[in-house]
Amino acid sequence: MTEETTGHIPVLLREVGELLAVKPGETVVDATVGLGGHAKYLSEALGPSGHLIGLDLDFNSLVVAKSRLENAACRWVLLQTGFGDIVEALASIQVTKVDVILADLGMNSAQLDDPARGFSFQRNGPLDMRMNTDLSVTAAELVNRLREKDLGDLIFQNAQEPGGRRIARRICEVRKEGRITTTGQLADVVAGALGVNPDSRKSKIHPATRTFLALRMAVNDEMGQLEKLLEAAPSVLSIGGRIGVISFHSVEDKMVKLDFRKRKNEKTYRIVTTKPMVASNEERRTNPRSRSAKFRVAVREAVE
């Protein structure tokens, strides 16, 4: 299976290869394995004695990743779990230390392209946004249940949407007439609240982009998961082990930057990327999804 057949192109592939420098025989955790693009690439460097462990909440993504890894040279296993639960996931397969952790915090193309998942306003679908359908709370429930203040806080804090208060106020007005249940409804409500016509906008960014991002993050507790991953990483990385995180917006990137800086001050990490790596102009042209990607890497050091 190729990137062409899935429509998925992993971002910053060259930078991932160079900065994580995977060696034969190492143990690698792809903490957000998705459709397996990065995992397949990393598996080629691991060789027959290497071990690849892929984590993801999305069962559908794991099915695709499994097909992509079928002929991988290394040993590999895929686990349906959130990346914040890395310690428990590793314990379940009797692994205590790993050499590399990679987390790509972006959405994959299959998730965005499936209207039934409710992640995107490009195609109308149910307002769901759950990575794992076993989760109990959907985006529709948050939109229709939260108080105006709480909804405004969520939209602003998760996605830095300056119009969060106006959006929350308008959502509460509209839902008095009936529940907001589809992505198309919500996108129209947000555009109306901001006074922007998406079809005639000068900006390339849809006015509902940040609101959808904020709700997706809340539904899947993405910031909580990232905090847990960053907290756990030093305990599972071997000395000399590398951790790399690809983020796609400032809230995530700031959390990674501050954590790496804290670990550096504790002499637990050596920071490899003083500034985050970003996509080349060529990659941005061929893969627009890479435009907002930021990649930070640190190395686990022995505490003196």
C-alpha positions in Angstrom: 0.0 0.0 0.0 1.4 3.4 -1.0 0.8 7.0 -0.1 -1.1 7.3 -3.4 -3.6 4.6 -2.5 -4.3 6.1 1.0 -4.0 9.8 0.0 -1.7 10.1 3.0 1.8 11.7 2.9 3.7 11.8 6.2 5.1 15.2 7.0 8.8 16.1 7.6 9.9 12.6 6.6 13.5 13.6 5.8 13.8 15.6 9.0 12.4 12.7 11.1 15.0 10.4 9.6 17.9 12.7 10.1 17.1 13.9 13.6 15.8 10.7 15.2 18.7 8.7 13.5 17.1 5.3 14.0 19.7 2.5 14.1 19.4 -1.2 13.4 18.2 -3.2 16.4 16.7 -0.3 18.3 13.2 -0.1 19.7 11.0 2.6 18.4 7.6 3.8 19.5 5.4 5.6 16.9 3.0 7.0 19.5 0.6 8.3 16.9 1.0 5.6 14.2 -2.0 6.8 12.1 -1.8 5.3 8.6 1.7 4.1 9.1 3.6 6.5 6.9 6.3 7.4 9.5 6.3 3.9 10.9 7.0 2.3 7.5 9.8 4.7 6.9 11.4 4.1 10.4 11.0 0.3 10.1 13.4 0.3 7.1 16.2 1.6 9.4 15.4 -0.9 12.2 16.2 -4.1 10.3 15.3 -7.6 11.4 16.6 -7.1 15.0 14.7 -3.9 15.5 11.3 -3.5 17.2 8.6 -1.0 16.2 5.6 -0.3 18.5 2.7 1.7 17.0 0.0 3.3 19.2 -3.2 4.8 18.0 -6.8 5.3 19.3 -8.3 5.0 15.9 -9.1 1.4 15.0 -9.6 2.3 11.3 -6.2 3.9 11.1 -4.6 0.8 12.7 -6.1 -1.4 10.0 -4.4 0.7 7.3 -1.1 0.8 9.3 -1.2 -3.0 9.6 -1.4 -3.4 5.9 1.4 -1.0 5.3 3.7 -2.8 7.8 3.0 -6.3 6.6 6.3 -6.7 4.8 8.4 -4.6 7.2 11.8 -6.1 8.0 11.6 -5.4 11.7 9.4 -6.9 14.4 6.3 -4.8 15.0 3.1 -4.6 17.0 0.2 -2.2 16.9 -1.8 -1.3 20.0 -5.1 0.6 20.2 -4.4 3.1 22.9 -3.8 6.8 23.4 -0.2 8.0 23.3 -0.6 9.4 26.8 -0.9 5.8 28.0 2.6 4.9 26.7 3.8 3.4 30.0 0.8 1.1 30.3 1.0 0.1 26.6 4.7 -0.8 26.9 4.1 -2.8 30.1 1.4 -4.8 28.3 4.0 -6.2 25.9 6.8 -6.4 28.6 8.9 -3.5 27.2 10.4 -1.2 29.8 12.9 1.0 27.7 12.8 2.3 24.2 15.3 4.2 22.0 13.0 6.5 20.1 9.6 8.1 20.6 7.9 9.9 17.7 4.5 11.6 18.1 2.9 13.3 15.0 0.0 15.2 16.6 -1.8 16.0 13.3 -4.9 14.4 11.8 -4.5 11.9 8.9 -6.1 12.3 5.5 -8.5 9.3 6.0 -10.0 10.9 9.1 -10.5 14.2 7.5 -11.9 12.8 4.3 -14.6 10.6 6.0 -17.7 12.8 6.6 -19.0 10.2 9.0 -16.2 11.0 11.4 -17.2 14.6 11.7 -13.7 16.1 11.9 -14.0 18.4 8.9 -16.4 21.0 7.7 -15.5 20.3 4.0 -18.1 17.6 3.8 -21.3 17.7 5.9 -21.6 14.9 8.5 -22.5 14.2 12.1 -20.7 16.4 14.6 -18.7 13.6 16.2 -14.9 14.0 16.2 -14.1 11.0 18.3 -10.8 9.2 17.5 -12.1 6.2 19.3 -15.8 5.6 19.0 -15.8 4.0 22.5 -15.4 7.5 23.9 -18.7 8.7 25.4 -18.7 12.4 24.6 -19.0 13.8 21.0 -18.5 17.3 19.7 -22.2 17.6 19.3 -22.7 17.0 23.0 -20.2 19.7 23.9 -21.7 22.2 21.5 -25.2 21.6 22.8 -24.5 21.1 26.5 -21.7 23.5 27.7 -22.6 26.9 29.2 -21.7 29.9 27.1 -18.7 30.8 29.2 -17.3 27.3 29.3 -17.7 26.9 25.5 -16.0 30.3 24.9 -13.1 29.3 27.2 -12.8 26.0 25.4 -12.6 27.6 22.0 -10.1 30.3 23.0 -7.9 28.2 25.2 -7.6 25.2 23.0 -7.2 27.0 19.7 -6.4 30.6 20.4 -9.6 31.7 18.6 -9.9 35.5 19.3 -13.6 35.3 18.4 -14.3 32.5 20.9 -16.8 34.5 23.0 -18.8 35.7 19.9 -18.9 32.1 18.6 -20.0 30.7 21.9 -22.7 33.3 22.2 -24.1 32.6 18.8 -24.0 28.8 19.3 -26.1 29.2 22.4 -28.6 31.4 20.6 -28.9 29.0 17.7 -29.3 25.9 19.8 -32.3 27.4 21.6 -34.1 26.7 18.3 -32.8 23.2 18.0 -29.7 21.1 18.5 -26.7 21.6 16.3 -25.9 18.1 15.1 -23.9 18.4 11.8 -20.5 19.8 10.8 -22.2 22.0 8.2 -24.5 23.5 10.7 -21.7 24.4 13.1 -19.5 25.8 10.3 -22.3 28.1 9.2 -23.0 29.2 12.8 -19.3 30.0 13.4 -19.0 31.9 10.1 -22.2 33.9 10.9 -20.8 34.7 14.4 -17.6 36.1 12.9 -19.4 37.8 10.1 -17.3 36.0 7.5 -18.5 34.4 4.2 -16.3 31.4 3.7 -17.0 31.4 -0.1 -15.8 34.9 -0.6 -13.1 35.2 2.1 -9.7 36.6 1.3 -8.0 34.3 3.8 -7.3 30.7 2.9 -8.3 29.7 6.4 -12.0 28.8 6.9 -13.5 30.8 9.8 -14.5 27.6 11.5 -11.0 26.0 11.5 -10.0 27.0 15.0 -13.4 26.1 16.5 -13.3 22.6 15.0 -9.8 22.2 16.2 -10.7 23.2 19.8 -13.7 20.8 19.9 -11.6 17.9 18.5 -9.0 18.5 21.1 -11.6 18.6 23.9 -13.4 15.5 22.7 -10.2 13.4 22.6 -8.4 15.1 25.6 -5.5 15.8 23.3 -3.7 18.3 25.6 -4.1 15.9 28.5 -2.7 13.0 26.4 0.2 15.2 25.3 1.0 16.2 28.9 1.0 12.6 30.0 3.3 11.5 27.1 5.8 14.3 27.9 5.7 13.4 31.6 6.2 9.7 31.0 8.9 10.0 28.2 12.0 10.3 30.4 11.1 7.2 32.4 10.8 5.0 29.3 13.6 6.4 27.1 17.0 4.7 27.4 20.1 6.9 27.9 20.8 8.4 24.5 17.2 7.8 23.4 15.5 10.4 21.3 12.0 12.0 21.5 10.5 13.9 18.6 7.1 15.7 18.5 5.5 17.1 15.4 2.8 19.7 16.4 0.5 21.7 14.2 -0.5 24.7 16.3 1.0 27.0 18.9 -0.7 25.6 22.0 0.8 22.1 21.4 4.2 23.4 20.3 4.4 25.6 23.4 3.7 22.7 25.7 6.5 20.7 24.0 9.0 23.6 24.0 8.4 24.2 27.7 8.7 20.6 28.7 11.9 20.1 26.7 13.3 23.3 28.4 12.3 22.0 31.8 14.0 18.6 31.2 17.1 20.4 29.9 17.3 22.4 33.1 17.0 19.2 35.1 19.8 17.8 32.9 17.5 15.0 31.7 17.4 16.1 28.1 19.7 17.7 25.6 17.7 19.7 23.1 18.6 19.0 19.5 16.3 21.6 17.9 16.9 25.0 19.4 14.2 26.2 17.0 11.5 23.8 15.6 12.2 22.3 12.2 9.7 23.2 9.6 8.9 21.9 6.1 10.9 23.0 3.2 9.3 25.1 0.5 9.2 22.1 -1.8 7.4 20.0 0.8 4.9 22.8 1.4 4.1 22.9 -2.2 3.6 19.2 -2.6 2.0 18.6 0.8 0.0 21.6 2.0 -0.7 19.8 5.3 3.0 20.3 6.2 2.8 24.1 6.2 2.0 24.4 9.9 4.1 21.5 11.1 6.8 22.1 13.8 9.2 19.4 14.8 11.1 19.4 18.1 13.6 16.8 19.2 15.5 16.1 22.4 17.9 13.4 23.6 17.7 11.6 26.9 20.8 12.1 29.0 22.2 10.5 32.1 21.5 12.6 35.2 24.8 13.5 36.9 
